[in-house]
Structure formats: structure tokens, C-alpha cells
């Protein structure tokens, strides 16, 4: 069945021919018109003899719902939230506004606040469209496969882990070698809990097995939940006797991903991008001075990411034809997910709650920007002639 718009277009094309046609031609045109539109024959004759004038769309003169004040407040909140997408920002707006008002960083009238709290994700994206900037860069992969103990460390399967329980983490290394993988340069060790999204980053002078092992042991003390499982890639920095013996002694499940399958570690790979690459970048960092400044940045960044950055978790996937529809839960910060978890001690939750009440997102963001400037002054790039100069 044709749509109304299609019927109108067909009538506008057929009516002039009907007027100038002979009796036999009119009968044939009428038969075709009735067969195409489904109109009654008498009604079709009336339309062909007296076609209605073309409709002109009247422009809508509706006053904008969201004023420039609302847009300016949304942009300010978006920047404080580190320019996250609207689907993560909008569910977090009530909590973010309350925190900023508690620390006297934001003053909104009741009308502007009510409009901000009723925003949809699509409207927020439309209001933020002119503010978005896209800048994509790619780094170098430096994973070297470790084959000595691969048979002793099983590949992770869904039966091995209870991913709904906090404590099962994915770990990975991010290289800060810039355009060259030669020589010694800094690395970042990234750890992400699958259930809550809680993430930790540690600066490393190099990717030696002992340094990575010591950093993992130290990170365990900062987690708000017991460490139950570690899943790594096949790099020699993880597939070694130090980490294997430690996990066996501490009764920690140790698994590895499949070779060349980055989706096996999708959680930590996503954090590699949104934490390390977005906040640190792709430059080359060498030496103890850059190491200290990167470590200082991560100490502040862990508070901002875990307490002030909402994340969404994939709940279900459904294939419809050639497309896959994904359904996510409501965006919440890792801190909120830890508080909602029943498998974490009340003492740890109380400690985190006291820490959260003392945090100001704007102050943290200013500290991060200052530490980023200090770190970027240490960035180096190595050219083909082996001459090393600062990039900034």
C-alpha cells in the first residue's frame, strides 16, 4: 500500500495527462491509478478532475526549550566530566551537580537545573555538537609473546570466572615509546575490574618481569576488594614464573587471553584508550624524571576516574538480521558500583564513602591538567638520525 505522500505525488503526475487524454486513454489511466492507490473509482475520478492544490509546509515558529544558559551550563558540566559521551553524562548529571554545588563550584537557578535534569541523551548530543573535537592517534604495539609457561597458564573461558563478583581483573601494559620501539622507555600497567570497572594505573621505568610483578603486588593493596583472578595477554612480562608462583601461593586464578584476540581483554583495552592514551598521549617518555611525573599524574587520575567518571556495562546483545543490537545498563561510576556490590566489606565501603565526600571533581581536574603540563614537558621524540629533542 502506497503512503499518502506517494499518492499525492502520483496524483500530481497523472492529473495533467488525464485532462488531455482521449476517452479510451482516460479509462486506462483511471484503471492504473485505482490499482496503484486503492481508491474507490468514483473518488479517483473526482481527484483526477479536481486535483487539490499542492500543500505548502508552514515553518514552525517554536521558542527554543533550552536557552543559551542551559547550553553553557551543560558544556561546563561536560568539560568537568572529561568530555564523556551523552549516554554516560546524562545519568550522572544529578550526582555531578550535587557534588559541584556541595563544593561551591557551580551555581544554577532552579529553572536551569530542572531543564538540565530532564535532558535526553540525544538532546545533549545535539547541544554539545559544536563543542566536540575528534583527534585520533595510534601507537605502536610492543607485546612480545612469552612461550615458556604458556602451557601452565590456561586460556580464560566463561566457566573459569564469576565476572559478576568484584575481584576478577584484566591487566595490560601500554608503551610510551612514541614513534619508535627501540631503547628503554616508560610503560603504564593498567588493571581493570570487570564487575565494577574500578581501574588502577602504575608507571613503570621499563617492562621487566620483576618490575611488572612488584607493581601488581603493590596494586593489590589499593583495591577496595580482594583480588580473586588475573587475566593477562601473552606477553613475556606476564607469562613468567614470578607471577605464576605468586598466584598459586595466594590462590588467585591466573588465566591468559588467546593470541591476537584483543576482544578477549576488551575491558582493559578500553581503559588503555580512555585513561592512558587520552590523558597521557602517544609521546615518548624516558628517565626517572618523567617516571616520577607520570606516577604523580596517576595518583590523582585514579581518584578522578574511579569516583567521578560514570561507565556503562553491556547487559545483552541480540542479532537482528545483519545488525547487532546492544543493551547497556544505566551509567554509574566505579565507586557507585562498589557501594552497590554485596561482596565487599562494609569497612571498605565506609572508607571509600568518606574519601568520596572530600573529593572535588573540579579541583581534581585542575590538578590533572597541571600534572599533564609538567609531564608533557618531558616528552621526547626520536628521529631517524637518533637525535632526541623535546616535542613541546
C-alpha positions, 0 to 999 in steps of 0.5 A: 500500500502506497503512503499518502505522500506517494499518492499525492505525488502520483496524483500530481503526475497523472492529473495533467495527462488525464485532462488531455487524454482521449476517452479510451486513454482516460479509462486506462489511466483511471484503471492504473491509478485505482490499482496503484492507490486503492481508491474507490473509482468514483473518488479517483475520478473526482481527484483526477478532475479536481486535483487539490492544490499542492500543500505548502509546509508552514515553518514552525515558529517554536521558542527554543526549550533550552536557552543559551544558559542551559547550553553553557551550563551543560558544556561546563558540566561536560568539560568537568566530566572529561568530555564523556559521551551523552549516554554516560553524562546524562545519568550522572548529571544529578550526582555531578551537580550535587557534588559541584554545588556541595563544593561551591563550584557551580551555581544554577537557578532552579529553572536551569537545573530542572531543564538540565535534569530532564535532558535526553541523551540525544538532546545533549548530543545535539547541544554539545555538537559544536563543542566536540573535537575528534583527534585520533592517534595510534601507537605502536604495539610492543607485546612480545609473546612469552612461550615458556609457561604458556602451557601452565597458564590456561586460556580464560573461558566463561566457566573459569570466572564469576565476572559478576563478583568484584575481584576478577581483573584484566591487566595490560601494559601500554608503551610510551615509546612514541614513534619508535620501539627501540631503547628503554622507555616508560610503560603504564600497567593498567588493571581493570575490574570487570564487575565494577570497572574500578581501574588502577594505573602504575608507571613503570621505568621499563617492562621487566618481569620483576618490575611488572610483578612488584607493581601488581603486588603493590596494586593489590593493596589499593583495591577496595576488594580482594583480588580473586583472578588475573587475566593477562595477554601473552606477553613475556612480562606476564607469562613468567614464573614470578607471577605464576608462583605468586598466584598459586601461593595466594590462590588467585586464578591466573588465566591468559587471553588467546593470541591476537584476540584483543576482544578477549581483554576488551575491558582493559583495552578500553581503559588503555584508550580512555585513561592512558592514551587520552590523558597521557598521549602517544609521546615518548617518555624516558628517565626517572624524571618523567617516571616520577611525573607520570606516577604523580599524574596517576595518583590523582587520575585514579581518584578522578576516574574511579569516583567521578567518571560514570561507565556503562556495562553491556547487559545483552546483545541480540542479532537482528538480521545483519545488525547487532543490537546492544543493551547497556545498563544505566551509567554509574561510576566505579565507586557507585558500583562498589557501594552497590556490590554485596561482596565487599566489606562494609569497612571498605565501603565506609572508607571509600564513602568518606574519601568520596565526600572530600573529593572535588571533581573540579579541583581534581581536574585542575590538578590533572591538567597541571600534572599533564603540563609538567609531564608533557614537558618531558616528552621526547621524540626520536628521529631517524638520525637518533637525535632526541629533542623535546616535542613541546 
